[in-house]
Amino acid sequence: MANANHNILTVDIPNIALLQTNSTTLKFIKQKGYDVRPGDSCSIVRGPEYMTTGVVQRVDLVKAQLLLLSESNQSLVNVPMGFAKKIWNTSINMLKELVDQEDYIIGGHKKG
């Protein structure tokens, strides 16, 4: 709508378009790749799923996408890695406990 007093054009912009964050999103580093793995906690900092937090279920390096299990409604959310920020790493000890619970040898010289 034009303002007749000053010939200034004003445009109404939804508040969501003005949101900016200083969050560092996941980035690809040539030597290390993406610093994210299943079990890490991430938050979505841009895009349609903005402000969703959840636990990484799958990392798709080819498509550069994450599959998160949303903490709020337990839905699966697929987002580009550039839209996500890691909150905390999964515990290596927790993963070792899960992996070391049962070991099955399905082939090779140690089977028996």
N, CA, C and O atoms as a GROMACS GRO file, in nm:
protein
  448
    1MET      N    1   0.085  -0.116   0.000
    1MET     CA    2   0.000   0.000   0.000
    1MET      C    3   0.091   0.124   0.000
    1MET      O    4   0.186   0.129   0.078
    2ALA      N    5   0.063   0.221  -0.083
    2ALA     CA    6   0.147   0.340  -0.094
    2ALA      C    7   0.105   0.443   0.010
    2ALA      O    8  -0.014   0.463   0.034
    3ASN      N    9   0.203   0.507   0.072
    3ASN     CA   10   0.178   0.612   0.168
    3ASN      C   11   0.178   0.744   0.091
    3ASN      O   12   0.280   0.783   0.035
    4ALA      N   13   0.064   0.814   0.088
    4ALA     CA   14   0.050   0.935   0.007
    4ALA      C   15   0.137   1.050   0.056
    4ALA      O   16   0.178   1.134  -0.024
    5ASN      N   17   0.168   1.056   0.185
    5ASN     CA   18   0.246   1.166   0.239
    5ASN      C   19   0.392   1.162   0.197
    5ASN      O   20   0.452   1.268   0.176
    6HIS      N   21   0.450   1.045   0.183
    6HIS     CA   22   0.592   1.036   0.156
    6HIS      C   23   0.625   0.956   0.030
    6HIS      O   24   0.743   0.936   0.000
    7ASN      N   25   0.525   0.911  -0.041
    7ASN     CA   26   0.545   0.827  -0.160
    7ASN      C   27   0.634   0.707  -0.130
    7ASN      O   28   0.721   0.671  -0.210
    8ILE      N   29   0.611   0.645  -0.015
    8ILE     CA   30   0.685   0.526   0.026
    8ILE      C   31   0.593   0.406   0.012
    8ILE      O   32   0.478   0.409   0.056
    9LEU      N   33   0.644   0.303  -0.048
    9LEU     CA   34   0.568   0.180  -0.063
    9LEU      C   35   0.595   0.093   0.059
    9LEU      O   36   0.710   0.062   0.089
   10THR      N   37   0.491   0.054   0.130
   10THR     CA   38   0.507  -0.035   0.244
   10THR      C   39   0.447  -0.170   0.210
   10THR      O   40   0.344  -0.180   0.143
   11VAL      N   41   0.513  -0.272   0.256
   11VAL     CA   42   0.470  -0.408   0.228
   11VAL      C   43   0.462  -0.483   0.360
   11VAL      O   44   0.556  -0.480   0.439
   12ASP      N   45   0.350  -0.551   0.384
   12ASP     CA   46   0.336  -0.635   0.502
   12ASP      C   47   0.408  -0.767   0.479
   12ASP      O   48   0.381  -0.836   0.380
   13ILE      N   49   0.498  -0.802   0.569
   13ILE     CA   50   0.575  -0.927   0.561
   13ILE      C   51   0.540  -1.010   0.683
   13ILE      O   52   0.546  -0.961   0.796
   14PRO      N   53   0.503  -1.137   0.662
   14PRO     CA   54   0.474  -1.221   0.779
   14PRO      C   55   0.595  -1.229   0.871
   14PRO      O   56   0.709  -1.229   0.825
   15ASN      N   57   0.569  -1.237   1.002
   15ASN     CA   58   0.677  -1.241   1.101
   15ASN      C   59   0.772  -1.358   1.079
   15ASN      O   60   0.892  -1.346   1.104
   16ILE      N   61   0.721  -1.471   1.033
   16ILE     CA   62   0.807  -1.588   1.015
   16ILE      C   63   0.918  -1.560   0.914
   16ILE      O   64   1.026  -1.619   0.924
   17ALA      N   65   0.894  -1.473   0.817
   17ALA     CA   66   0.995  -1.442   0.716
   17ALA      C   67   1.108  -1.358   0.775
   17ALA      O   68   1.217  -1.352   0.718
   18LEU      N   69   1.084  -1.294   0.888
   18LEU     CA   70   1.184  -1.208   0.948
   18LEU      C   71   1.273  -1.280   1.048
   18LEU      O   72   1.372  -1.223   1.096
   19LEU      N   73   1.240  -1.404   1.080
   19LEU     CA   74   1.320  -1.478   1.178
   19LEU      C   75   1.457  -1.509   1.122
   19LEU      O   76   1.469  -1.561   1.011
   20GLN      N   77   1.558  -1.478   1.198
   20GLN     CA   78   1.695  -1.512   1.160
   20GLN      C   79   1.759  -1.578   1.280
   20GLN      O   80   1.730  -1.544   1.395
   21THR      N   81   1.846  -1.670   1.254
   21THR     CA   82   1.915  -1.734   1.365
   21THR      C   83   2.065  -1.723   1.342
   21THR      O   84   2.111  -1.709   1.229
   22ASN      N   85   2.137  -1.728   1.449
   22ASN     CA   86   2.283  -1.730   1.442
   22ASN      C   87   2.333  -1.873   1.455
   22ASN      O   88   2.452  -1.896   1.476
   23SER      N   89   2.242  -1.969   1.443
   23SER     CA   90   2.277  -2.109   1.460
   23SER      C   91   2.366  -2.157   1.347
   23SER      O   92   2.349  -2.119   1.231
   24THR      N   93   2.460  -2.239   1.383
   24THR     CA   94   2.547  -2.300   1.284
   24THR      C   95   2.485  -2.432   1.242
   24THR      O   96   2.467  -2.522   1.324
   25THR      N   97   2.452  -2.443   1.115
   25THR     CA   98   2.393  -2.565   1.065
   25THR      C   99   2.502  -2.666   1.032
   25THR      O  100   2.621  -2.633   1.028
   26LEU      N  101   2.460  -2.789   1.008
   26LEU     CA  102   2.554  -2.893   0.970
   26LEU      C  103   2.616  -2.858   0.836
   26LEU      O  104   2.545  -2.824   0.741
   27LYS      N  105   2.745  -2.867   0.828
   27LYS     CA  106   2.816  -2.834   0.704
   27LYS      C  107   2.907  -2.949   0.666
   27LYS      O  108   2.956  -3.023   0.751
   28PHE      N  109   2.930  -2.962   0.536
   28PHE     CA  110   3.018  -3.065   0.484
   28PHE      C  111   3.161  -3.016   0.492
   28PHE      O  112   3.193  -2.907   0.444
   29ILE      N  113   3.249  -3.097   0.552
   29ILE     CA  114   3.392  -3.067   0.559
   29ILE      C  115   3.463  -3.176   0.480
   29ILE      O  116   3.443  -3.295   0.506
   30LYS      N  117   3.544  -3.136   0.386
   30LYS     CA  118   3.605  -3.231   0.293
   30LYS      C  119   3.678  -3.345   0.365
   30LYS      O  120   3.666  -3.460   0.324
   31GLN      N  121   3.752  -3.315   0.470
   31GLN     CA  122   3.830  -3.416   0.540
   31GLN      C  123   3.744  -3.506   0.630
   31GLN      O  124   3.779  -3.622   0.651
   32LYS      N  125   3.633  -3.455   0.681
   32LYS     CA  126   3.555  -3.529   0.780
   32LYS      C  127   3.413  -3.562   0.736
   32LYS      O  128   3.348  -3.645   0.799
   33GLY      N  129   3.363  -3.498   0.632
   33GLY     CA  130   3.223  -3.517   0.593
   33GLY      C  131   3.133  -3.436   0.685
   33GLY      O  132   3.170  -3.327   0.729
   34TYR      N  133   3.015  -3.489   0.714
   34TYR     CA  134   2.921  -3.424   0.807
   34TYR      C  135   2.944  -3.480   0.946
   34TYR      O  136   2.961  -3.601   0.962
   35ASP      N  137   2.943  -3.394   1.046
   35ASP     CA  138   2.963  -3.437   1.184
   35ASP      C  139   2.829  -3.470   1.248
   35ASP      O  140   2.784  -3.400   1.339
   36VAL      N  141   2.766  -3.576   1.201
   36VAL     CA  142   2.638  -3.619   1.257
   36VAL      C  143   2.624  -3.769   1.234
   36VAL      O  144   2.670  -3.823   1.133
   37ARG      N  145   2.559  -3.836   1.329
   37ARG     CA  146   2.536  -3.980   1.316
   37ARG      C  147   2.405  -4.015   1.387
   37ARG      O  148   2.355  -3.937   1.468
   38PRO      N  149   2.349  -4.133   1.357
   38PRO     CA  150   2.226  -4.174   1.425
   38PRO      C  151   2.244  -4.170   1.577
   38PRO      O  152   2.346  -4.212   1.630
   39GLY      N  153   2.143  -4.118   1.644
   39GLY     CA  154   2.146  -4.104   1.790
   39GLY      C  155   2.175  -3.963   1.835
   39GLY      O  156   2.144  -3.927   1.948
   40ASP      N  157   2.235  -3.880   1.747
   40ASP     CA  158   2.260  -3.740   1.781
   40ASP      C  159   2.128  -3.665   1.790
   40ASP      O  160   2.031  -3.700   1.722
   41SER      N  161   2.124  -3.565   1.874
   41SER     CA  162   2.006  -3.480   1.885
   41SER      C  163   2.026  -3.355   1.799
   41SER      O  164   2.130  -3.290   1.807
   42CYS      N  165   1.926  -3.323   1.717
   42CYS     CA  166   1.935  -3.208   1.627
   42CYS      C  167   1.810  -3.122   1.638
   42CYS      O  168   1.704  -3.168   1.682
   43SER      N  169   1.824  -2.998   1.598
   43SER     CA  170   1.714  -2.903   1.591
   43SER      C  171   1.709  -2.846   1.450
   43SER      O  172   1.814  -2.821   1.390
   44ILE      N  173   1.590  -2.827   1.398
   44ILE     CA  174   1.573  -2.768   1.265
   44ILE      C  175   1.570  -2.617   1.282
   44ILE      O  176   1.489  -2.564   1.357
   45VAL      N  177   1.659  -2.548   1.211
   45VAL     CA  178   1.673  -2.403   1.230
   45VAL      C  179   1.621  -2.321   1.111
   45VAL      O  180   1.625  -2.198   1.115
   46ARG      N  181   1.573  -2.388   1.006
   46ARG     CA  182   1.511  -2.317   0.895
   46ARG      C  183   1.424  -2.413   0.816
   46ARG      O  184   1.437  -2.535   0.828
   47GLY      N  185   1.337  -2.357   0.735
   47GLY     CA  186   1.251  -2.440   0.651
   47GLY      C  187   1.117  -2.469   0.716
   47GLY      O  188   1.087  -2.418   0.824
   48PRO      N  189   1.035  -2.551   0.650
   48PRO     CA  190   0.899  -2.577   0.697
   48PRO      C  191   0.892  -2.646   0.833
   48PRO      O  192   0.793  -2.632   0.904
   49GLU      N  193   0.995  -2.719   0.870
   49GLU     CA  194   0.997  -2.790   0.999
   49GLU      C  195   1.070  -2.711   1.107
   49GLU      O  196   1.115  -2.768   1.206
   50TYR      N  197   1.081  -2.578   1.088
   50TYR     CA  198   1.153  -2.489   1.180
   50TYR      C  199   1.112  -2.515   1.325
   50TYR      O  200   0.993  -2.529   1.354
   51MET      N  201   1.208  -2.522   1.413
   51MET     CA  202   1.194  -2.540   1.558
   51MET      C  203   1.161  -2.683   1.598
   51MET      O  204   1.134  -2.708   1.716
   52THR      N  205   1.161  -2.777   1.506
   52THR     CA  206   1.142  -2.917   1.542
   52THR      C  207   1.274  -2.970   1.597
   52THR      O  208   1.381  -2.942   1.541
   53THR      N  209   1.268  -3.044   1.706
   53THR     CA  210   1.387  -3.109   1.759
   53THR      C  211   1.362  -3.260   1.760
   53THR      O  212   1.248  -3.305   1.770
   54GLY      N  213   1.469  -3.335   1.749
   54GLY     CA  214   1.453  -3.479   1.750
   54GLY      C  215   1.586  -3.551   1.746
   54GLY      O  216   1.692  -3.490   1.746
   55VAL      N  217   1.577  -3.682   1.741
   55VAL     CA  218   1.694  -3.769   1.740
   55VAL      C  219   1.712  -3.822   1.598
   55VAL      O  220   1.617  -3.869   1.535
   56VAL      N  221   1.836  -3.815   1.550
   56VAL     CA  222   1.868  -3.862   1.415
   56VAL      C  223   1.848  -4.013   1.407
   56VAL      O  224   1.904  -4.088   1.487
   57GLN      N  225   1.768  -4.055   1.311
   57GLN     CA  226   1.744  -4.198   1.288
   57GLN      C  227   1.829  -4.251   1.174
   57GLN      O  228   1.877  -4.364   1.178
   58ARG      N  229   1.847  -4.167   1.070
   58ARG     CA  230   1.923  -4.209   0.952
   58ARG      C  231   1.992  -4.088   0.892
   58ARG      O  232   1.938  -3.977   0.893
   59VAL      N  233   2.113  -4.110   0.839
   59VAL     CA  234   2.190  -4.007   0.770
   59VAL      C  235   2.205  -4.053   0.625
   59VAL      O  236   2.263  -4.159   0.599
   60ASP      N  237   2.154  -3.975   0.530
   60ASP     CA  238   2.165  -4.006   0.388
   60ASP      C  239   2.270  -3.913   0.329
   60ASP      O  240   2.241  -3.798   0.297
   61LEU      N  241   2.393  -3.963   0.315
   61LEU     CA  242   2.503  -3.880   0.267
   61LEU      C  243   2.489  -3.846   0.119
   61LEU      O  244   2.532  -3.739   0.076
   62VAL      N  245   2.428  -3.935   0.041
   62VAL     CA  246   2.412  -3.909  -0.102
   62VAL      C  247   2.318  -3.790  -0.125
   62VAL      O  248   2.347  -3.702  -0.206
   63LYS      N  249   2.206  -3.789  -0.054
   63LYS     CA  250   2.108  -3.680  -0.068
   63LYS      C  251   2.132  -3.566   0.030
   63LYS      O  252   2.065  -3.463   0.024
   64ALA      N  253   2.228  -3.582   0.122
   64ALA     CA  254   2.258  -3.484   0.227
   64ALA      C  255   2.132  -3.451   0.307
   64ALA      O  256   2.096  -3.334   0.324
   65GLN      N  257   2.066  -3.557   0.356
   65GLN     CA  258   1.944  -3.541   0.434
   65GLN      C  259   1.950  -3.623   0.562
   65GLN      O  260   2.022  -3.723   0.571
   66LEU      N  261   1.873  -3.578   0.660
   66LEU     CA  262   1.860  -3.648   0.787
   66LEU      C  263   1.716  -3.694   0.804
   66LEU      O  264   1.622  -3.628   0.760
   67LEU      N  265   1.699  -3.807   0.868
   67LEU     CA  266   1.567  -3.851   0.910
   67LEU      C  267   1.565  -3.840   1.062
   67LEU      O  268   1.640  -3.911   1.131
   68LEU      N  269   1.480  -3.751   1.114
   68LEU     CA  270   1.470  -3.728   1.259
   68LEU      C  271   1.341  -3.785   1.314
   68LEU      O  272   1.238  -3.785   1.246
   69LEU      N  273   1.346  -3.835   1.436
   69LEU     CA  274   1.227  -3.871   1.510
   69LEU      C  275   1.193  -3.752   1.598
   69LEU      O  276   1.265  -3.722   1.694
   70SER      N  277   1.084  -3.684   1.566
   70SER     CA  278   1.045  -3.562   1.636
   70SER      C  279   1.014  -3.590   1.782
   70SER      O  280   0.944  -3.686   1.814
   71GLU      N  281   1.067  -3.507   1.872
   71GLU     CA  282   1.040  -3.522   2.014
   71GLU      C  283   0.898  -3.482   2.049
   71GLU      O  284   0.841  -3.533   2.146
   72SER      N  285   0.839  -3.391   1.973
   72SER     CA  286   0.708  -3.339   2.008
   72SER      C  287   0.594  -3.436   1.976
   72SER      O  288   0.505  -3.456   2.058
   73ASN      N  289   0.596  -3.496   1.856
   73ASN     CA  290   0.484  -3.582   1.818
   73ASN      C  291   0.527  -3.720   1.767
   73ASN      O  292   0.445  -3.795   1.714
   74GLN      N  293   0.654  -3.755   1.782
   74GLN     CA  294   0.708  -3.886   1.743
   74GLN      C  295   0.694  -3.916   1.594
   74GLN      O  296   0.696  -4.032   1.555
   75SER      N  297   0.680  -3.812   1.511
   75SER     CA  298   0.673  -3.834   1.366
   75SER      C  299   0.814  -3.835   1.308
   75SER      O  300   0.907  -3.780   1.368
   76LEU      N  301   0.830  -3.897   1.192
   76LEU     CA  302   0.957  -3.897   1.123
   76LEU      C  303   0.963  -3.777   1.030
   76LEU      O  304   0.870  -3.754   0.952
   77VAL      N  305   1.071  -3.701   1.039
   77VAL     CA  306   1.087  -3.578   0.962
   77VAL      C  307   1.213  -3.590   0.878
   77VAL      O  308   1.321  -3.615   0.931
   78ASN      N  309   1.200  -3.573   0.747
   78ASN     CA  310   1.314  -3.579   0.656
   78ASN      C  311   1.353  -3.436   0.619
   78ASN      O  312   1.272  -3.362   0.562
   79VAL      N  313   1.477  -3.395   0.650
   79VAL     CA  314   1.520  -3.258   0.625
   79VAL      C  315   1.660  -3.254   0.564
   79VAL      O  316   1.741  -3.344   0.589
   80PRO      N  317   1.689  -3.151   0.485
   80PRO     CA  318   1.826  -3.132   0.435
   80PRO      C  319   1.920  -3.105   0.552
   80PRO      O  320   1.881  -3.039   0.649
   81MET      N  321   2.042  -3.154   0.544
   81MET     CA  322   2.140  -3.134   0.652
   81MET      C  323   2.166  -2.985   0.676
   81MET      O  324   2.192  -2.945   0.790
   82GLY      N  325   2.160  -2.904   0.572
   82GLY     CA  326   2.184  -2.761   0.588
   82GLY      C  327   2.076  -2.689   0.666
   82GLY      O  328   2.092  -2.572   0.699
   83PHE      N  329   1.964  -2.758   0.696
   83PHE     CA  330   1.856  -2.699   0.774
   83PHE      C  331   1.865  -2.738   0.922
   83PHE      O  332   1.787  -2.689   1.003
   84ALA      N  333   1.960  -2.826   0.957
   84ALA     CA  334   1.967  -2.880   1.092
   84ALA      C  335   2.091  -2.833   1.167
   84ALA      O  336   2.196  -2.805   1.108
   85LYS      N  337   2.076  -2.824   1.297
   85LYS     CA  338   2.186  -2.788   1.387
   85LYS      C  339   2.195  -2.899   1.491
   85LYS      O  340   2.094  -2.940   1.549
   86LYS      N  341   2.317  -2.948   1.515
   86LYS     CA  342   2.334  -3.052   1.616
   86LYS      C  343   2.331  -2.990   1.754
   86LYS      O  344   2.397  -2.890   1.781
   87ILE      N  345   2.253  -3.052   1.843
   87ILE     CA  346   2.244  -3.005   1.981
   87ILE      C  347   2.344  -3.079   2.068
   87ILE      O  348   2.417  -3.017   2.146
   88TRP      N  349   2.348  -3.211   2.056
   88TRP     CA  350   2.447  -3.290   2.129
   88TRP      C  351   2.471  -3.422   2.057
   88TRP      O  352   2.388  -3.471   1.981
   89ASN      N  353   2.590  -3.477   2.085
   89ASN     CA  354   2.631  -3.604   2.027
   89ASN      C  355   2.572  -3.720   2.105
   89ASN      O  356   2.547  -3.710   2.225
   90THR      N  357   2.551  -3.830   2.035
   90THR     CA  358   2.514  -3.952   2.104
   90THR      C  359   2.636  -4.003   2.179
   90THR      O  360   2.750  -3.976   2.140
   91SER      N  361   2.614  -4.075   2.283
   91SER     CA  362   2.723  -4.130   2.363
   91SER      C  363   2.779  -4.254   2.295
   91SER      O  364   2.704  -4.346   2.262
   92ILE      N  365   2.909  -4.257   2.273
   92ILE     CA  366   2.974  -4.375   2.217
   92ILE      C  367   2.956  -4.493   2.312
   92ILE      O  368   2.936  -4.606   2.267
   93ASN      N  369   2.962  -4.469   2.443
   93ASN     CA  370   2.945  -4.576   2.540
   93ASN      C  371   2.806  -4.639   2.529
   93ASN      O  372   2.791  -4.760   2.542
   94MET      N  373   2.704  -4.555   2.504
   94MET     CA  374   2.569  -4.607   2.488
   94MET      C  375   2.562  -4.700   2.366
   94MET      O  376   2.500  -4.806   2.372
   95LEU      N  377   2.626  -4.659   2.256
   95LEU     CA  378   2.626  -4.742   2.136
   95LEU      C  379   2.701  -4.872   2.160
   95LEU      O  380   2.658  -4.978   2.115
   96LYS      N  381   2.814  -4.866   2.232
   96LYS     CA  382   2.891  -4.986   2.261
   96LYS      C  383   2.811  -5.084   2.346
   96LYS      O  384   2.816  -5.205   2.324
   97GLU      N  385   2.735  -5.030   2.443
   97GLU     CA  386   2.652  -5.116   2.527
   97GLU      C  387   2.549  -5.190   2.443
   97GLU      O  388   2.524  -5.308   2.464
   98LEU      N  389   2.488  -5.120   2.348
   98LEU     CA  390   2.388  -5.183   2.262
   98LEU      C  391   2.450  -5.287   2.170
   98LEU      O  392   2.394  -5.395   2.152
   99VAL      N  393   2.564  -5.255   2.113
   99VAL     CA  394   2.629  -5.346   2.020
   99VAL      C  395   2.684  -5.468   2.092
   99VAL      O  396   2.677  -5.579   2.039
  100ASP      N  397   2.738  -5.450   2.212
  100ASP     CA  398   2.803  -5.560   2.283
  100ASP      C  399   2.706  -5.652   2.356
  100ASP      O  400   2.750  -5.749   2.417
  101GLN      N  401   2.576  -5.625   2.353
  101GLN     CA  402   2.482  -5.709   2.426
  101GLN      C  403   2.479  -5.852   2.372
  101GLN      O  404   2.485  -5.947   2.451
  102GLU      N  405   2.471  -5.868   2.244
  102GLU     CA  406   2.467  -6.001   2.184
  102GLU      C  407   2.554  -6.003   2.061
  102GLU      O  408   2.541  -5.918   1.973
  103ASP      N  409   2.643  -6.098   2.055
  103ASP     CA  410   2.729  -6.114   1.939
  103ASP      C  411   2.699  -6.249   1.875
  103ASP      O  412   2.707  -6.353   1.940
  104TYR      N  413   2.666  -6.245   1.749
  104TYR     CA  414   2.641  -6.368   1.674
  104TYR      C  415   2.745  -6.378   1.565
  104TYR      O  416   2.764  -6.285   1.487
  105ILE      N  417   2.814  -6.492   1.558
  105ILE     CA  418   2.908  -6.519   1.451
  105ILE      C  419   2.831  -6.598   1.346
  105ILE      O  420   2.789  -6.711   1.372
  106ILE      N  421   2.813  -6.542   1.229
  106ILE     CA  422   2.734  -6.610   1.127
  106ILE      C  423   2.821  -6.673   1.020
  106ILE      O  424   2.770  -6.739   0.929
  107GLY      N  425   2.950  -6.654   1.029
  107GLY     CA  426   3.038  -6.716   0.933
  107GLY      C  427   3.183  -6.696   0.972
  107GLY      O  428   3.213  -6.615   1.061
  108GLY      N  429   3.272  -6.768   0.908
  108GLY     CA  430   3.413  -6.749   0.935
  108GLY      C  431   3.469  -6.855   1.029
  108GLY      O  432   3.398  -6.946   1.070
  109HIS      N  433   3.596  -6.841   1.063
  109HIS     CA  434   3.665  -6.942   1.142
  109HIS      C  435   3.626  -6.942   1.290
  109HIS      O  436   3.657  -7.038   1.361
  110LYS      N  437   3.558  -6.837   1.340
  110LYS     CA  438   3.520  -6.832   1.480
  110LYS      C  439   3.379  -6.882   1.504
  110LYS      O  440   3.333  -6.883   1.618
  111LYS      N  441   3.308  -6.923   1.400
  111LYS     CA  442   3.173  -6.973   1.416
  111LYS      C  443   3.177  -7.108   1.488
  111LYS      O  444   3.264  -7.190   1.463
  112GLY      N  445   3.082  -7.128   1.579
  112GLY     CA  446   3.078  -7.258   1.643
  112GLY      C  447   3.022  -7.259   1.776
  112GLY      O  448   3.015  -7.365   1.839
   0.00000   0.00000   0.00000
